[in-house]
Amino acid sequence: MIPSAFDYFAPRSLDEALHLLAQHGPEAKLLAGGHSLLPMMKLRLAAPRVLIDLGKVGGLRYVREDAGRLAIGAMTTHADIEHSDLLKRRSPLLAETAAEIGDVQVRNCGTIGGSAAHADPAADYPAALLALDAEFIVTSQKGARTVAARDFFVDMLTTALQPGEILTEIRFAADDGRTGSAYKKLHQPASGFAIVGVAARLTLDAGGRCAGVAVGITGVAPKAYRATGVERGLSGQALDAKRIAEAAAQAARGVEPLADLHASARYRAAMATVFTRRALAAALERAQK
Ligand SMILES: Cc1cc2nc3c(=O)[nH]c(=O)nc-3n(C[C@H](O)[C@H](O)[C@H](O)COP(=O)(O)OP(=O)(O)OC[C@H]3O[C@@H](n4cnc5c(N)ncnc54)[C@H](O)[C@@H]3O)c2cc1C
């Protein structure tokens, strides 16, 4: 299919991109890796009159650490994240998650900023970004503001981004002490998207009890969510397979699971429990090493 006609701009700086976005208003769409937007345009589910390509805007593609906090530029590709030695060393959860996205082509073009801004309910990163308590730096001509992950993902394909804003950076704390994490996913076999994806992060105290736990789940509901019932069941506890299994049973509690031709609501809820158990068991094993 051929998209409807549009004007194309390739700004060289963030200021120029912000100016174009303000100038063209709701008629304009930002283009990052194009791996969600272009398929939608070809299917005519989106028909922007103006495309503002962020590909030539410098300074938006990096992974770096500053004072124990990791920062990732919005135009950093899934492959950059998958192969980042810094992330693997300091906070491997996001690199492990990126490696599960689509195929090599998708990972070479798709960006973390594009994925987060698109907020597909079956996207992988939102689960990990929630489990990492990430912060989103959002920039407009008025300046920059910070949005917490729990506030950024608002609903299916809907985020806290306002007109005229560009997501520029994502930040989160590097792992500390005895922390282990894991991302486990049930793939939709054709596209690779998550039918269920669970990101788990556990920190143990000196006695081996759970001093911190975060579980982010994608694919199950219209937006990714923190499984607070699971977290409550583990916090402060000595962890073993039985305790994890009991807590994981709460994985879909309080959410209305999606149903489609790939999975019924009941199946998604059941798989949420299974993959939460697997993610927590792997995170515990890593935290104990
Ligand atoms: C075959 C296939 C398989 C896939 N499998 C998976 C999978 O298994 N898991 C998964 O998570 N994803 C999957 N994807 C989606 C892929 O990860 C996309 O790359 C991602 O969703 C969007 O990133 P992008 O850089 O391509 O963004 P684009 O498609 O360029 O943009 C997406 C949306 O975000 C907006 N946008 C982009 N950048 C910014 C920014 N910095 N600030 C504000 N708004 C912005 C755009 O205007 C657009 O609305 C798959 C895609 C394909 C085609």
The ligand as a Gaussian input file, in Angstrom:
#p B3LYP/6-31G(d) Opt

LIG

0 1
 C        7.868000      -6.615000      11.754000
 C        7.929000      -5.833000      13.032000
 C        8.082000      -6.513000      14.224000
 C        8.135000      -5.799000      15.426000
 N        8.280000      -6.505000      16.598000
 C        8.319000      -5.828000      17.767000
 C        8.477000      -6.529000      19.012000
 O        8.605000      -7.754000      19.072000
 N        8.500000      -5.789000      20.142000
 C        8.389000      -4.409000      20.138000
 O        8.426000      -3.807000      21.199000
 N        8.266000      -3.730000      18.979000
 C        8.222000      -4.398000      17.803000
 N        8.092000      -3.698000      16.634000
 C        7.965000      -2.217000      16.687000
 C        9.364000      -1.593000      16.656000
 O       10.013000      -1.816000      17.880000
 C        9.331000      -0.080000      16.368000
 O       10.617000       0.266000      16.011000
 C        8.911000       0.830000      17.486000
 O        7.648000       0.513000      17.967000
 C        8.795000       2.276000      17.032000
 O       10.055000       2.881000      16.975000
 P       10.501000       3.688000      15.719000
 O       11.805000       4.318000      16.071000
 O       10.469000       2.813000      14.542000
 O        9.386000       4.845000      15.679000
 P        8.517000       5.431000      14.474000
 O        7.769000       4.350000      13.800000
 O        9.354000       6.322000      13.634000
 O        7.517000       6.352000      15.328000
 C        6.516000       5.773000      16.128000
 C        5.671000       6.876000      16.768000
 O        6.423000       7.569000      17.755000
 C        6.529000       8.974000      17.439000
 N        7.894000       9.352000      17.808000
 C        9.031000       8.778000      17.372000
 N       10.089000       9.290000      18.005000
 C        9.613000      10.214000      18.878000
 C       10.209000      11.060000      19.853000
 N       11.524000      11.067000      20.072000
 N        9.411000      11.873000      20.574000
 C        8.070000      11.876000      20.384000
 N        7.433000      11.088000      19.499000
 C        8.203000      10.248000      18.752000
 C        6.230000       9.055000      15.946000
 O        5.697000      10.319000      15.584000
 C        5.210000       7.943000      15.776000
 O        3.949000       8.396000      16.170000
 C        8.045000      -4.375000      15.416000
 C        7.902000      -3.697000      14.204000
 C        7.853000      -4.400000      13.020000
 C        7.724000      -3.641000      11.726000

